[in-house]
Amino acid sequence: MKEEAVSKGENVAETDMGDQISEQQILIQSIYEALVPKLVSEDITLFKSLLHDFFPDVEYQPKRMDNLREAIGKVCDQLMLSYGGNKEERGQLCD
């Protein structure tokens, strides 16, 4: 990959940084989703601040779980259970 980047005239350091950012994004997402459910609300703000200090150029992007929510809805329908179909009806922990 480096040879291709150099042959195109790209700066190799910039190419490497692009790869690191996607890895950092995955790392931020993993850390956030593993730890935030365990924190109390006062600590979440501090946690976000710490993540921003360590990874200033990376924003947390939550996963879209539309397929999972759709599957849960189908199972609830089959078992005749009620569930929140939109964001206002879902609980805080669902997001």
C-alpha positions, 0 to 999 in steps of 0.5 A, a space after each residue: 500500500 505504501 508503494 502505491 501511495 508513493 507512486 501516486 505522489 501521496 505523502 505516506 504519513 497522510 495515508 497512514 493517518 487515514 488508516 489510524 483514524 478508522 482504527 481510532 473510530 473503532 476503538 472509541 466506539 468499542 470503549 464507549 459502548 462497553 463502558 457507558 452503560 456501566 456509568 452513572 449519569 454524572 460520570 458520562 460527561 467526564 468520560 466523554 471529556 476524557 475520550 475527547 482529550 485522548 482522541 481529539 480528532 475522533 467523534 463517537 458515532 453510535 451504531 445503527 441497530 435497525 436490523 436488531 430492532 426490527 428482529 426484536 419487533 417481529 419476535 415481540 409481535 409473534 409472542 404478543 408482547 408490546 414494544 416501543 416502535 419509535 424513539 419516543 416510546 423506547 426506554 433510555 437504555 435502548 439507545 
